[in-house]
Amino acid sequence: MSRPPAPHGRTGRPPLTSRAQIVAAARRLIDRDGWEQLTVRRLAAEIGVGATTLYHHVRNKEDLLVLVLSDYLGQIERPRLPSDPRDRIVAAAIAMHDAAAAWPWAAEVVTTDGFVGLLDESALWMVEDIVAAAHDYGCTRAQAVYVFRSIWYYTVGEVLVRAHSARRRAGDLRSASLSHLDASRLPNLAAIGDQWATVVQQDTYAQGLRALVDGLLAQATSATP
């Protein structure tokens, strides 16, 4: 028996159905125009499908950002962490920092406490490792969350300040000079003057992180009955 002829359908680009296709197109748009410009309708136009087709897969801009961030974080290679809980926290936090520094817009998006809870499980290993290590050190789980949250605030602040400063100055360190200050009113800042620009450009994240982690763990464990 011969098969009936296939029904005639629409020709042209097929509708978008793949998560990988959505993520790839969204990343192209973000890299080109910035994450603030990402919308479902703009993404649909970027791909060449109707917005209605895309709404079958994502509800809104937040869904898109969660999808892209989860994919990005889930693909980051998980480092081998040391056995010592304190060192494990530091190593996981540095991995988190490096991931955010490589894609600063991601740090800017995840600046609300509730956003982390929207990410896929595969994207949360850094959070899990820090919380688990703090708990192994002797923190309660609530204290361990506080340790993570404090580290995240420090990390995202450092990443965003550096990213925004680099864009604004475009490499001109003179814009950060304090040589114009009145030494009679601000003697300490005026004394460092032209050195300020060089000092603030130094990468002290890991040094500050270790000090922060030591303080957080000491505070948490001293308060634990």
N, C-alpha and C positions, 0 to 999 in steps of 0.2 A: 504494500500500500504506500502510495506516495504521500509525503508530508504536505500539509496545506501551506500555502505561501505565508511567509511572515508578514504580520500586519505592518503597514507603513507607519513609521513614527516620525518624531521631529528629528531633523538633522542638525548638525552643528555640535557645539561643546556639550558633553554630557553633564548632568547635574552633579554637584559636589556631594560626595557621600563619605569621603574618607577623613578621619581625624588628622592623618598626616598631611593631607592636602590643605585642610583648614589652617593647621599650624604653620605650614610652610608659607602660605599666602599671607597670613597675619604677620609673621616675622619679616617678610619682605616689606610690608607696609610700615611696620614699626621702625625698621632700620632706615627706611627712606624718609619718612615723614614725622616720626616720633609717636610714642604710644598714646599721646593725648588725641591724636587724629584718628585713632582706630575706632571704628564703629561697624556695626553689622552691615549697614548699607554701603559704606566705603569698601569693606572687605568683599562684599558681593560684587561690586563694580570692578574691583581689582581682579577677581577671579573670572568674571564674565558670566555670572549667573544672576538670577533674580534674588532679591532679598528674601522672598518667601521661601525659596529653597534653602537658604542658609539658616533661617529661623527654625527649620526642622532639627537643627543640630545644636544651636546655641540660642539662648533667650535674649541676651543683651551683651553690652560691652564687658561687664564684669565676667560673664561666662567665657568670653573670648580671652580675656587676660588670664583667668585661671587656667584655661586650656593651654595657652602658650607657656605660662610660667611652669606649670606642672611638667610639661614636656621638656622644657629646658633644664629644670632642676633634676628631673628623673634621669637625664642622660649624663649628668656629671659623674665622673668616676669616683667611687667611694674609696677614700684612702685607707690604708691599714693603720689603725689607731693604736697608740700605746696602751698598755694594761693599766698603768697608774691613772686613777680617775681624774686627778687634776690635770695631768698632761693630756688626757683624752679630751677634756673640755677645750683646752687651748688648741689642740690639733683640729678638732671639728669646727671650732669657731674660725680658725684661719681658712679652712676650706670654704666655709660659708662666706667669709669676707672676699676671698678670691673669686668666687662665683658671682657675687654681687658687683665687684669691681669690674669684671669682664663685661657685664651688661648692666650698667648703673640704673637704667630705667626700671629694671625689675625691682631694685631696692626702693625706688621712689613709689612704685605701685603698692608694695607690701608695707605700707606705713600705718596701717591700722591693725590693732591686736586681733581682730576677728578674721582678717584675710587669710592668715595661715591655716585656719581650720577649713578653708574651702579647697585647699590644694589636695592633689592625689596623694595616696599613701607613699608612692614611690618617690615623691618630691620632699618627703618630710624626714628623711634619714638623718640629716644634720640636727634637726630639732630633737629627734629621738635620742641620738647619741649624746647630746649635751645634757638633756634631762636625765638620762640613764646614768651618766657618769657622775652627775651631781648627787643623785640618789645613792649611788655606790659609795660616794665619799662620806655620806652620813646625813645628807639633807633629807627632809621629808619631801614627798612629791610636790607639794605646794611650794616649798622653798626651792626645789629644783626648777620649777617653772619660772619662779622669780629670777633665779640665776640666768636662765636662758633669755628671759625678756630683757634683763639689764644688759647682757652681752649684745643682744640684737639691737637695742637702742644705740649702744656705743658704735657698733659695726655700721649700721645704716647711716648714722650721722657722719662717720668718717668717710664713707664711700661717697655720699652725696655732696659733702663739702668739697672734696677733692675734684669730683666730676664737674660741679658747677663752677668752681674756681678756675679750673683748667680751660673751660669754654670761655669764661669771661676775660681772663687775662691773655689767653692765647700765647702763653709762654713768657709774657713780660713780667718779670719779678719786680720791676720798679713800682708797679701799681700797688704793691703791698708794703712799701716803705713807710716807716714812721719817722723819718728824719725831719719832717715838718712840725713835729709836736713841740710845745712849749715846755722846756725842762723845768721851769719853776712850778708848773701846775701838774705835770705828769712825768716826774723825774725818772722813774724806772722804765717806762715805755720809751721815753726820749733817749735814754742811755743806750738802748739796744738799736734804735734808729734803723739804719740801712741793713743791719743784720737780721731784722725781723723777717724779711722776705725769704732769706735762706733757711732760717730756723723752721719756719712753718711749712716749708716744702719737704722737710725730712720725713721719711716713712717711719713713724714710731708706733704703728698700729700694734704690732706683736708685743712690744715692750709695755704699752699701756694695757693691752689685753691681759697679760700675765699679772700685772698689778691689780687690775680689776677683779680677775678670777680669784686671786688670793684673798682679797678683801671680802668678796661675796661669800666664799666658802667659810672663812673665819667667822663672819657675822652670822651666817645661817647655823653653823654647827655649835656656836657658843650659845645660841638661843634655844637649841633643841634640848628638851629635858632628858 
